[in-house]
Amino acid sequence: MKFNTSSLSDLFLQLGLSNLSEEEKANYLEEWSAIVEGRIMARVISGLSEEEQTSLESLSDNEVTSFVQEHVLNLEGIVLDEVMKFREEMIGDSQYIKGQLDK
């Protein structure tokens, strides 16, 4: 299930990674997106009934997106929440690491 990754793009600046090549940034963005998408799907699945979960297992990727959009009323909220959590974790982790390196 894809989401708009532009909300993760400014992390490069906040994490001090703005000097990376475009290829490196694309690789990181792909990895970060996969993590966030996994978290979104975990929350979506936990909110579905057993019957809906069983139905979901047999669908293709395109069908999954349609199914989720149809059956999950607060999908946009889940997406925003998981993106914000990921951003906060990344920024927090980078600040912790920086603090450890400055000791």
C-alpha positions as CSV (number, residue, x, y, z in Angstrom):
1,M,0.0,0.0,0.0
2,K,1.6,3.2,-1.1
3,F,1.4,6.7,0.4
4,N,2.8,10.1,-0.5
5,T,6.5,10.0,0.5
6,S,6.9,13.8,0.4
7,S,6.2,13.9,4.1
8,L,9.5,12.0,4.6
9,S,11.6,13.9,2.2
10,D,12.6,16.8,4.5
11,L,14.0,14.3,6.9
12,F,17.3,14.4,5.0
13,L,17.8,18.0,6.1
14,Q,16.7,17.3,9.7
15,L,19.0,14.3,10.0
16,G,22.0,16.1,8.4
17,L,21.8,13.9,5.3
18,S,21.2,16.6,2.7
19,N,24.6,16.1,1.1
20,L,23.7,12.5,0.0
21,S,23.4,11.9,-3.7
22,E,20.0,11.7,-5.2
23,E,20.4,7.9,-5.7
24,E,21.3,7.5,-2.0
25,K,18.3,9.7,-1.0
26,A,16.0,7.6,-3.2
27,N,17.3,4.4,-1.6
28,Y,16.7,5.8,1.9
29,L,13.3,7.0,1.0
30,E,12.4,3.6,-0.4
31,E,13.6,1.9,2.9
32,W,11.8,4.4,5.1
33,S,8.6,4.1,3.0
34,A,8.7,0.3,3.4
35,I,8.9,0.7,7.1
36,V,6.1,3.1,7.4
37,E,3.9,1.1,5.0
38,G,4.5,-2.0,7.1
39,R,3.4,-0.1,10.2
40,I,0.3,1.2,8.5
41,M,-0.7,-2.3,7.3
42,A,-0.1,-3.7,10.8
43,R,-2.5,-1.1,12.3
44,V,-5.0,-1.6,9.5
45,I,-5.0,-5.4,9.9
46,S,-5.4,-5.2,13.6
47,G,-8.5,-3.2,13.2
48,L,-10.2,-5.7,10.8
49,S,-12.5,-8.5,11.7
50,E,-11.2,-12.1,11.2
51,E,-13.4,-12.4,8.1
52,E,-12.0,-9.2,6.6
53,Q,-8.4,-10.3,7.4
54,T,-9.1,-13.6,5.6
55,S,-10.4,-11.8,2.6
56,L,-7.4,-9.5,2.6
57,E,-5.0,-12.4,2.4
58,S,-6.2,-13.5,-1.0
59,L,-6.0,-10.1,-2.7
60,S,-3.4,-8.7,-5.1
61,D,-1.5,-5.4,-4.2
62,N,-3.9,-3.3,-6.2
63,E,-6.9,-5.0,-4.7
64,V,-5.5,-4.6,-1.2
65,T,-5.3,-0.8,-1.6
66,S,-9.0,-0.7,-2.8
67,F,-10.1,-3.0,0.0
68,V,-8.3,-1.0,2.7
69,Q,-9.7,2.3,1.4
70,E,-13.2,0.8,1.4
71,H,-13.0,-0.9,4.8
72,V,-10.9,1.4,6.9
73,L,-12.7,4.6,7.7
74,N,-9.8,6.4,9.4
75,L,-7.1,5.4,6.9
76,E,-5.8,9.0,6.4
77,G,-5.5,9.4,10.2
78,I,-3.6,6.1,10.5
79,V,-1.2,7.1,7.7
80,L,-0.6,10.6,9.2
81,D,0.0,9.1,12.6
82,E,2.4,6.5,11.4
83,V,4.4,8.9,9.3
84,M,4.7,11.3,12.3
85,K,5.7,8.6,14.6
86,F,8.4,7.5,12.2
87,R,9.7,11.0,11.8
88,E,9.8,11.6,15.5
89,E,11.7,8.3,16.0
90,M,14.2,9.1,13.3
91,I,14.9,12.6,14.6
92,G,15.0,11.3,18.2
93,D,17.4,8.6,17.3
94,S,19.7,10.9,15.4
95,Q,19.8,13.4,18.3
96,Y,20.6,10.5,20.7
97,I,23.4,9.3,18.4
98,K,24.8,12.8,18.0
99,G,24.8,13.2,21.8
100,Q,26.7,10.0,22.2
101,L,29.2,11.0,19.6
102,D,29.7,14.4,21.2
103,K,30.7,12.9,24.6
